Amino acid sequence: MSITSALSQDNGLIITARDTVPVEPVEFDMLSPSKAAFYSAVLPGLGQAYNKKYWKIPFVYATMGTGVFIYARNNKNYNRARDAYKLRVNGKSDEFDGTDGKIFLSEDALISAQKSYKKDKDLSILVTVVFYILQIVEASTNAHLLQHNVDENLSVSPKLIKDISSNKSIVGASFNIKF
């Protein structure tokens, strides 16, 4: 609370103004970002739930689930091409030998398919791990930013100001604090 006094020159009148807005201290949990990161590392999406940002959880599972799905599909196709190649080398019938209306793939095509599916499989693992790490970082960052005052009384707005002397527009920004 602040008190401001002013003296008048006329008759010695004293004016006293008091700040009537009570200021309550805001308590922050300094471990909140690390807790959110830990929870997200244990179970993806749990850090977002800890931050009460429930709407982000479906996005976490959609991205991670997509990566796992693509990995599983590429792994299945890789195993099909590998098994067909092994059978072909041993002189046995496989699903790509061209008999009985089956698709024909040469041995070189089967080797190329194995390489392609393996590359795609590895890439999907990498993308899934990146999304896993990003959701941990997002939960921690969000928990950290929740501790800051970002209400409507703080604003930055760009303005165009007309310079009278040169008749050109000047770009500026104003910082307004409303009490």
N, C-alpha and C positions, 0 to 999 in steps of 0.2 A: 504494500500500500504506500502510495506516495502522497506527500502533503506539499502544496505549493502556496506560498504566502506572497501577497503583493501589498504595497503601501500606496495610499492615495495622497496626493499633495494638497488636496483641498482641506479636509478636516481630520486627517489622521485615521481615516476609515481603513480597517484591516479586512482584506478579503482572503478567505481560506477555502481552497478547493481540495477535496479528497477524492481519491480514486476509489470508486465504489464497486469495481468489478473484481470479485474474488478470483485469485489465481490458484488453481489447484495443481499441485505437482502431478505430472504424468509419470507413472512407473512403467519402465520397459523391462522386458525379460531379455537380457542380453544373450541368453542361450537359445532363444527362439529360432534364429537362423540355423544353428547347428542341429537343433532337434528336428526341424523340418527336413534338413538334408539327410539326417540319419534315418528318419522314418521313410523317406523316399527311397533310400538305398536298400532298406529292409524289404519294403513292399512298394513297388511303383504306384504312385497315386496317393499314398498315405501322407506324404508331406503336404500335398495340395489339400487333403482333408484336414490336416492339422492347421493349415492356414485359413480354413473355412472357405476355400475356393472350390466348392464341390463341382462346379460346372467344368472345370479343367480335367477332371478324372476321366471322362469318356475319351478325351483327346489323347491322354497318356496311353490308355489301353488300346485305342485305335491305331496309334503309330507303332506301338510295341507289337501288337497283334498282327499288324500287316507285315512287319519284318519277319516275325516267326512263321507266318503263313507262306511268305515267299521263300523262306529258307526250306520249309518242309516240301514245297512243290518242287524246288530245284533239286533237293536231295533225292526225292522219289524218281525224277527224270534221270538224274545222274546214275542212280543204281540200276535203272532199266537199261540205259545205254551200256553200262559196265558189264552187267550180266549178259546182255546180248553179244557183246564183244568177246567175252570169255567163252560163251557157247560156240560162237563162230570160229574162234581159234582152235577149239577142240573138235571141230567138224560136226557139231550137233545143230539141230534146228533151233532158231530163235524167233522172236516176234517181229524182226525186221529183215527176214531172209527173202521175202518176195513170193513165197509159196502160199497157195490157198488164199489168194487175195490180200495177203499182208503187204505192208509197205516195204519197199526194198531200200536198204541203206548199206553202202559199202563199208568195208572195215575202216577206211579213212574217215568216212562220215561219222562212224560210231566213235572213233577217237576224238574227232573234232567236237562232237556233241558232249563227250565226257569233259573235255577241257572247258567248253563254254558253260556247262552246268556247274562245274566246280568253281569257276570264276564268279558266276552269279550267286552261288551259295555263299562263298566267302564275302562277297560284297553285301549280301543281305545280313550276314552276321555283323559286319562292321557298321552298317546303318542302324541296326537294332541296338548295338552297344552305344553308338553316338546318341540315339534318342533316349536311352536309359540315363546316360550322363547328363543330357540336357534337362531332363525332368528333375533330376536332383538339384542342378544349378538353379533351375527356375523356382523350385520350392524354397531354397535357401534365400535367393534374391528377393522373392516375394515376401518372405517373413521379415527380412531386413527392411524392406521398403514400407511395410505396414507400421513400422515404428516412427515414421516421419509424418509431420503435419502436411497434408495435401488437400486442405479444404478449399472452398470457393473464395475465401477472402484473400487468397494468394493467387495472383494472376500475372501473366506476362502477355501483353497484346501488342502486335505490330501496328504502327501508324505511318501514314504518308503525310508529310508536312510540306506545304507549299512555301518555298523560299521566295519572298516578295522581290528581292533585289535581282535574282537571276531567273525568276519565273520557272524554276525547275522543282521537281518533287524530291524531297529528301526522305529516305527510309530511316525510321527510328523505332525504338521499342520503349515502352513504358512499363514500369514495375509498380503496381498498385497494391497497397495493403489497406484493407478496409477494417475498421474497428467497430 
